[in-house]
Structures are given as C-alpha cells and as structure tokens.
Amino acid sequence: MPLPEAPATGNLPFEPPTHFPPDLAQFWTLWREEKFWACHEALEEIWKSESEPRRSFLNGLIHGAVAVFQHRRGNFVGAARQLMRATIKLEGHRPTREGVEIDAFLTGIETEIAPSMAQITEKQRAALGELEARLHTKYPAKSPPQT
C-alpha cells in the first residue's frame, strides 16, 4: 500500500546509474522523482523472487530508498535503521553491481540523512548498535561476483 511521500526537494542523495538491468528501470525512475517509498514498492516482488547474491543487492537498494523516505518523514531512528540494513546487505557487492557504485550510493544516503542521525539519542544509538550486531550475525558479509 502506498504511503504519502514527502515533497520533492530537487536534491537526489545519489545520481542513478545510466546503465542498469531493465527490471531496475522503474526503481531508478521513481528515485529520480524522489518517490522513495514507491521505489520500495517497485522492487518488492522482484527481490522476493530472486536468489543470492542478487536478492541481497536488491534488498539493499530497497533499504536505502526507505532510509531516505523515513528521514524525509522525520523518523530519525527509522532512517538510521534502514541505512544500517542497506549497508549490511550491500557490503558484499562492492565496488559496483548492476551499474551502482555501492559506496557512492551509501555515502549519498548517509549525507542525506545526517540531520536525522544528529537527532538520535545515546539510548537509541545503543539500540542501533545491538541491531547492527544481530544483523551482522544474520547476514555475514559475502563476496558475490561483481557485475
């Protein structure tokens, strides 16, 4: 179900790649339109039907888009949690996959949500650290073939 998007700012956290597989076209079109929840919706069925390593890559893109969505809605902790998930899911896909420069994608999102990160309390940071440890256990870094 679509959620209301924040108004477009005219500033993209990451410039989409120019070359990518056809099934990512809708995701990147929506990204350019700053419809970050819709980006999530565009890939939902695709990532669920994929196997590794592509599955974690697509899921990482989704988490990145949702981090921006949460930040723009003022959900500081939600933005931080989603960025963490994106980072962990995408770490094994560096340096690039399917036209996406992984570090540039994550850095752009980090920069975008920096104001949210500044609002997080020490208690919330501690909880995020615990979540990070659990996620690293659940999703140990792998090195899939680069494409």
C-alpha positions in Angstrom: 0.0 0.0 0.0 1.5 3.4 -1.0 2.4 5.7 1.8 2.4 9.5 1.4 5.8 10.8 0.1 7.5 13.9 1.4 7.6 16.7 -1.2 10.5 16.5 -3.6 13.5 18.6 -2.7 15.2 18.7 -6.0 18.3 17.1 -4.4 18.9 13.4 -5.0 21.1 11.6 -2.5 22.6 9.5 -5.3 22.6 10.1 -9.0 21.2 6.9 -10.5 23.4 4.9 -12.9 22.9 5.3 -16.6 23.2 1.6 -17.4 21.3 -1.0 -15.4 19.1 -4.1 -16.0 15.6 -3.4 -17.4 13.9 -4.7 -14.2 15.5 -1.8 -12.3 14.2 0.9 -14.7 11.1 1.7 -12.6 13.1 1.9 -9.4 15.5 4.4 -10.8 12.7 6.4 -12.5 10.9 6.7 -9.1 14.3 7.5 -7.4 14.7 10.5 -9.8 11.2 11.6 -8.9 12.1 11.4 -5.2 9.3 8.8 -4.6 11.3 6.7 -2.2 8.5 4.6 -0.8 7.4 3.9 -4.3 11.0 2.7 -5.1 10.4 0.1 -2.3 7.1 -1.0 -3.9 8.7 -1.2 -7.4 11.3 -3.8 -6.3 9.2 -5.7 -3.7 8.1 -8.6 -5.8 11.3 -8.7 -7.8 13.7 -9.1 -4.8 11.4 -11.7 -3.2 11.7 -13.9 -6.3 15.5 -13.6 -6.6 18.2 -15.8 -5.2 21.5 -14.7 -3.8 23.6 -12.8 -4.5 21.1 -10.6 -6.4 18.5 -10.9 -3.7 20.6 -9.1 -1.1 21.6 -6.4 -3.6 18.0 -5.6 -4.5 17.0 -5.7 -0.8 19.9 -3.3 0.0 18.6 -0.8 -2.6 15.1 -1.0 -1.1 16.5 -0.3 2.4 18.5 2.6 1.0 15.4 4.2 -0.5 13.3 3.6 2.6 16.1 5.3 4.7 15.6 8.4 2.7 11.8 8.1 2.9 12.0 7.8 6.7 14.3 10.7 7.0 12.1 13.0 5.0 9.1 12.0 7.1 11.1 12.9 10.3 11.5 9.3 11.5 15.1 9.6 12.7 15.5 6.1 14.1 13.7 4.5 11.2 16.1 6.3 8.8 19.2 5.1 10.7 17.9 1.5 11.0 17.2 1.4 7.2 20.6 2.8 6.3 22.2 0.2 8.6 20.3 -2.6 6.8 21.2 -1.2 3.4 24.9 -1.0 4.4 25.0 -4.6 5.7 23.1 -6.0 2.7 25.2 -4.2 0.2 28.7 -4.6 1.7 29.4 -7.8 -0.2 28.5 -6.1 -3.5 31.3 -3.5 -3.5 32.6 -1.9 -5.6 29.8 -2.0 -8.2 26.9 -4.1 -9.1 24.4 -3.6 -11.9 25.8 -0.1 -12.6 25.5 1.0 -9.0 28.7 2.3 -7.3 27.9 0.9 -3.8 30.0 3.3 -1.8 28.6 6.3 -3.6 25.0 5.1 -3.1 25.6 4.6 0.7 27.5 7.8 1.1 24.8 9.8 -0.6 22.2 8.4 1.7 24.4 8.9 4.8 24.8 12.6 3.7 21.1 13.0 3.1 20.1 11.5 6.5 22.8 13.2 8.5 20.3 15.6 10.1 18.3 12.6 11.3 21.4 10.9 12.7 22.2 14.1 14.7 18.8 13.7 16.5 19.3 10.2 17.8 19.8 9.9 21.5 22.5 7.8 23.2 20.0 5.2 24.2 18.8 5.0 20.6 22.4 4.7 19.4 23.0 1.8 21.8 19.9 0.0 20.5 21.1 0.6 16.9 24.5 -0.9 17.9 22.7 -4.0 19.2 20.7 -4.3 16.0 23.8 -3.9 13.9 25.5 -6.8 15.8 22.4 -9.0 15.2 22.3 -8.1 11.5 25.9 -8.9 11.0 25.3 -12.3 12.6 22.3 -12.9 10.4 23.9 -11.5 7.2 27.6 -12.2 7.3 29.4 -10.4 4.5 29.8 -12.4 1.4 31.7 -11.5 -1.8 29.4 -12.3 -4.7 30.7 -12.0 -8.2 30.8 -8.4 -9.3 28.8 -7.3 -12.4 
